[in-house]
Amino acid sequence: MGKDYSNWELSTDRANTARRILEENGVRQGQVLQVRGFADRNLKHPDQPMEAANRRVSILVAATPEKIAQDITPPKPQAVPENPSVVPQNPPINAPKELNGK
């Protein structure tokens, strides 16, 4: 690498390589929302700048379409009692008096 190859380029290349590896192993291209390299900023161990743990990337990956569908499926409505005169076990605090038995 030339002398113009900075820590930023190295960090960016590292982040993009990690993204490519994820995509080659099943993560869909549309799932990767963000890729970041931190270069010599935001060190995990600022007192040890050469520590390997400082050479990290951040990749934000969206859930799969199947997982998104599960997350947004509305809950099933609660069953309504067959006999409307039955008082619920735990009526809401501000329920009309015919619901809370008073």
N, C-alpha and C positions, 0 to 999 in steps of 0.2 A: 504494500500500500504506500502511496506517496505521502509526502509531508502535509499535503492539503487534506488528507483523510482525517477528519476530526473525530472526537468522541461522539459527537452528534450523529455523524454518518454511521459509525460503528454501531451505535445504539439502535438507530433506525433499521439498519440491515439485520441486526439480531432480532428485533421485533417482527419484521416482515418474514424472516426465516421461520420463526415460531408459528406465525399465521399460516404460512404455506404448509408446514408439517401438519397442523391441525386440519387444514382443508384436504390434504392428501389422505387423511385417515378418518374421514367421515363427517367433518364439520362442513356444512354447506357454505358457499361463498356469501350468500345473503345473510347468514347468521352472524358473521363477524361484523360488529358495529363500530369497533374502535381498536386501534393498535397503537401502543405508546412505548417509546424507549425513553429512559430518563437521563441518559448520558451521565454527566458528573453532577447532576442536580438531584435533589430529593433522595439522598443516600439513606439506605436502611441503617448503616453503621457509619455515621459521619466522622467518628473518631478513628475509623480505619478505612480510609478512602480506597485502598487497594483490595479490600475484602471482596471475595467472589459474590457474596450475597448482594452487593451493591450493583452488580451487573444483572439487572432484572428488567423485565418488560411487563406491561399490563395489556391484556387482551380482553375486551368485552364481547361476549358471545350471547346472542339472543337464544331463547328457548326454541326448541323444534316446533314446527307447526302443530304437531300432535299435542305437545305440552301446552301450547298457547290455547288450543281448543279446550283442554281440560280445565285450565285456569279460568276461562271466561264462561264456562257452562253455568247457567244460573242454577241455584239450588232448587230442589223439588219443593213445591208448596206443601205446607203442613196440612194434614188431614183436618177437615172440619167435622166436629162431632155430629153424629146422626141426630141426636136430640138436642136442639138449640137451647133447651132449658137447663142443660147440664152446665154447672158453673166450672170454669177452668180451675185447675189446681193452683196455679200461680197467676192470678189476673194481673194485668198491668196496674201500676200504682194509680194512674189517672183514669182508670176504666170507668165507664158509666156504672151507676149503682146497680143496674140490673145484672151486670157481669160480676161485680165483686160481692154480691149478696147483701148489700146494705140498703 
